[in-house]
Amino acid sequence: MEIDAEMRRKIAVSVGAVVVFIALLVAIGTRFSTNHNLTGTGAYYIVGVMALFVVLMAGAGVYLDDG
């Protein structure tokens, strides 16, 4: 099965969004933790990153829409 240019673009955008999400989670986890416990502020940031990820994936879906 050969992957055409359009499918490569969709894969790249999707993987890029997931990499950004994971990088933000790791950054928050290392910055806002004490003794391997997440602080209250860090928890709010995690919730914010999850909301940002949902919006980012929705935006990627609109951008990649074939219609």
Backbone as ProteinMPNN parsed JSONL, in Angstrom:
{"seq_chain_A": "MEIDAEMRRKIAVSVGAVVVFIALLVAIGTRFSTNHNLTGTGAYYIVGVMALFVVLMAGAGVYLDDG", "coords_chain_A": {"N_chain_A": [[0.835, -1.173, 0.0], [0.675, 2.09, -0.946], [1.431, 5.286, 0.325], [-0.041, 8.306, -0.291], [0.651, 11.83, -0.962], [-1.235, 13.49, 0.295], [-2.216, 11.879, 2.391], [0.147, 11.565, 3.849], [0.473, 14.175, 4.739], [-1.748, 14.436, 6.431], [-1.111, 12.524, 8.37], [1.262, 13.615, 9.386], [0.376, 16.063, 10.514], [-1.371, 15.13, 12.5], [0.312, 13.491, 14.109], [2.135, 15.43, 14.881], [0.501, 17.094, 16.499], [-0.044, 15.347, 18.617], [2.533, 14.928, 19.614], [3.154, 17.49, 20.537], [1.233, 17.661, 22.581], [2.085, 15.6, 24.35], [4.642, 16.571, 24.98], [3.993, 18.935, 26.345], [2.635, 17.839, 28.549], [4.726, 16.438, 29.815], [6.466, 18.557, 30.381], [4.929, 20.088, 32.179], [4.559, 18.192, 34.175], [7.184, 17.862, 35.123], [7.816, 20.399, 35.97], [5.852, 21.224, 37.834], [5.791, 19.457, 40.08], [6.306, 17.933, 43.249], [8.198, 15.817, 45.157], [7.343, 13.641, 43.598], [4.632, 14.147, 43.376], [1.936, 15.82, 41.936], [1.379, 19.292, 41.973], [-1.292, 21.522, 43.06], [-1.575, 23.686, 41.302], [-0.28, 22.656, 39.072], [-2.069, 20.652, 38.404], [-4.24, 22.128, 37.476], [-3.056, 23.208, 35.215], [-2.659, 20.856, 33.733], [-5.305, 20.126, 33.158], [-5.951, 22.314, 31.572], [-4.179, 21.888, 29.414], [-5.226, 19.534, 28.409], [-7.723, 20.432, 27.503], [-6.808, 22.236, 25.582], [-5.626, 20.419, 23.829], [-7.883, 19.06, 22.829], [-9.145, 21.152, 21.454], [-7.101, 21.744, 19.641], [-6.949, 19.341, 18.14], [-9.492, 19.349, 17.025], [-9.268, 21.633, 15.441], [-7.266, 20.73, 13.721], [-8.689, 18.73, 12.445], [-10.607, 20.223, 11.045], [-8.901, 21.654, 9.394], [-7.812, 19.588, 7.88], [-9.985, 18.61, 6.548], [-11.602, 17.109, 3.847], [-13.614, 18.198, 2.36]], "CA_chain_A": [[0.0, 0.0, 0.0], [1.451, 3.308, -1.065], [0.82, 6.429, 0.992], [0.089, 9.483, -1.146], [1.079, 13.06, -0.298], [-2.327, 13.96, 1.151], [-2.238, 11.051, 3.599], [1.341, 11.91, 4.62], [0.195, 15.461, 5.386], [-2.674, 14.165, 7.534], [-0.366, 11.805, 9.407], [2.215, 14.547, 9.989], [-0.355, 17.01, 11.359], [-1.881, 14.398, 13.658], [1.439, 13.11, 14.967], [2.659, 16.678, 15.45], [-0.375, 17.516, 17.587], [0.155, 14.43, 19.741], [3.861, 15.196, 20.17], [3.026, 18.733, 21.313], [0.469, 17.315, 23.778], [2.948, 14.841, 25.26], [5.71, 17.457, 25.448], [3.419, 19.82, 27.353], [2.386, 17.053, 29.756], [6.015, 16.167, 30.462], [6.974, 19.829, 30.907], [4.145, 20.429, 33.361], [4.86, 17.193, 35.2], [8.499, 18.093, 35.727], [7.859, 21.739, 36.566], [4.893, 21.398, 38.92], [5.695, 18.294, 40.956], [7.208, 17.871, 44.389], [8.225, 14.451, 45.686], [6.558, 12.819, 42.671], [3.218, 14.496, 43.478], [1.594, 17.009, 41.167], [0.807, 20.35, 42.799], [-2.616, 21.979, 42.643], [-1.409, 24.519, 40.113], [0.038, 21.746, 37.978], [-3.299, 19.956, 38.008], [-5.001, 23.061, 36.634], [-2.373, 23.272, 33.917], [-2.935, 19.602, 33.023], [-6.671, 20.251, 32.626], [-5.862, 23.275, 30.473], [-3.511, 21.251, 28.277], [-6.178, 18.58, 27.819], [-8.69, 21.228, 26.739], [-6.084, 22.738, 24.414], [-5.457, 19.307, 22.902], [-9.166, 18.836, 22.167], [-9.331, 22.243, 20.49], [-6.08, 21.575, 18.605], [-7.344, 18.241, 17.265], [-10.653, 19.811, 16.26], [-8.734, 22.526, 14.42], [-6.572, 19.897, 12.738], [-9.722, 18.063, 11.664], [-11.166, 21.21, 10.121], [-7.855, 21.943, 8.408], [-7.602, 18.432, 7.006], [-11.254, 18.185, 5.963], [-11.516, 16.981, 2.384], [-14.802, 18.798, 1.743]], "C_chain_A": [[0.884, 1.242, 0.0], [0.701, 4.463, -0.414], [1.056, 7.659, 0.126], [0.406, 10.726, -0.3], [0.01, 13.584, 0.658], [-2.371, 13.169, 2.466], [-1.011, 11.328, 4.466], [1.137, 13.22, 5.373], [-0.721, 15.26, 6.582], [-1.966, 13.472, 8.689], [0.577, 12.767, 10.135], [1.518, 15.535, 10.923], [-0.843, 16.32, 12.629], [-0.769, 14.018, 14.627], [2.053, 14.343, 15.621], [1.824, 17.168, 16.62], [-0.19, 16.633, 18.81], [1.511, 14.665, 20.398], [3.842, 16.471, 21.014], [2.3, 18.455, 22.625], [1.351, 16.595, 24.795], [4.065, 15.721, 25.813], [5.196, 18.414, 26.519], [3.135, 19.074, 28.651], [3.679, 16.789, 30.527], [6.567, 17.449, 31.09], [6.227, 20.23, 32.178], [4.45, 19.453, 34.495], [6.192, 17.419, 35.881], [8.559, 19.436, 36.448], [7.002, 21.839, 37.826], [4.715, 20.132, 39.758], [6.719, 18.411, 42.072], [7.088, 16.476, 44.983], [7.316, 13.511, 44.89], [5.048, 13.022, 42.827], [2.974, 15.794, 42.729], [0.96, 18.039, 42.094], [-0.572, 20.737, 42.272], [-2.565, 22.832, 41.382], [-1.112, 23.663, 38.888], [-1.185, 21.004, 37.485], [-4.166, 20.851, 37.127], [-4.368, 23.181, 35.246], [-2.614, 22.009, 33.089], [-4.326, 19.655, 32.396], [-6.689, 21.227, 31.45], [-5.223, 22.687, 29.232], [-4.44, 20.239, 27.608], [-7.234, 19.311, 26.997], [-8.048, 21.784, 25.469], [-5.904, 21.649, 23.374], [-6.751, 19.019, 22.143], [-9.407, 19.905, 21.108], [-8.339, 22.109, 19.336], [-6.454, 20.465, 17.627], [-8.578, 18.595, 16.442], [-10.205, 20.755, 15.136], [-7.996, 21.76, 13.333], [-7.589, 19.174, 11.854], [-10.352, 18.993, 10.641], [-10.165, 21.521, 9.01], [-7.692, 20.804, 7.399], [-8.878, 17.932, 6.327], [-11.161, 18.192, 4.437], [-12.636, 17.699, 1.644], [-14.616, 20.138, 1.232]], "O_chain_A": [[1.743, 1.403, 0.867], [-0.511, 4.602, -0.579], [2.198, 8.019, -0.16], [0.424, 10.662, 0.929], [0.342, 14.076, 1.736], [-2.547, 13.755, 3.535], [-1.113, 11.326, 5.693], [1.577, 13.358, 6.515], [-0.497, 15.851, 7.638], [-2.198, 13.8, 9.852], [0.676, 12.733, 11.361], [2.021, 15.813, 12.011], [-0.734, 16.882, 13.719], [-0.905, 14.207, 15.836], [2.445, 14.3, 16.787], [2.372, 17.611, 17.629], [-0.181, 17.135, 19.934], [1.619, 14.605, 21.623], [4.446, 16.518, 22.085], [2.707, 18.958, 23.673], [1.358, 16.95, 25.973], [4.399, 15.624, 26.994], [5.893, 18.675, 27.499], [3.365, 19.608, 29.736], [3.712, 16.905, 31.752], [7.078, 17.421, 32.21], [6.847, 20.667, 33.147], [4.582, 19.861, 35.648], [6.321, 17.195, 37.085], [9.282, 19.581, 37.433], [7.406, 22.488, 38.791], [3.588, 19.779, 40.106], [7.83, 18.907, 41.883], [5.985, 16.014, 45.276], [6.607, 12.685, 45.466], [4.27, 12.148, 42.444], [3.729, 16.755, 42.878], [0.102, 17.699, 42.908], [-0.968, 20.332, 41.179], [-3.417, 22.706, 40.502], [-1.631, 23.917, 37.801], [-1.326, 20.752, 36.288], [-4.756, 20.388, 36.151], [-5.068, 23.247, 34.235], [-2.759, 22.09, 31.869], [-4.504, 19.275, 31.239], [-7.366, 20.989, 30.45], [-5.671, 22.952, 28.116], [-4.44, 20.105, 26.384], [-7.6, 18.858, 25.913], [-8.671, 21.801, 24.408], [-6.012, 21.907, 22.175], [-6.716, 18.762, 20.939], [-9.827, 19.597, 19.992], [-8.697, 22.335, 18.181], [-6.295, 20.628, 16.418], [-8.693, 18.183, 15.287], [-10.71, 20.677, 14.016], [-8.091, 22.104, 12.155], [-7.373, 19.024, 10.651], [-10.601, 18.597, 9.503], [-10.531, 21.637, 7.84], [-7.463, 21.04, 6.213], [-8.845, 16.933, 5.609], [-10.701, 19.159, 3.83], [-12.601, 17.793, 0.417], [-15.553, 20.729, 0.696]]}, "name": "protein", "num_of_chains": 1, "seq": "MEIDAEMRRKIAVSVGAVVVFIALLVAIGTRFSTNHNLTGTGAYYIVGVMALFVVLMAGAGVYLDDG"}
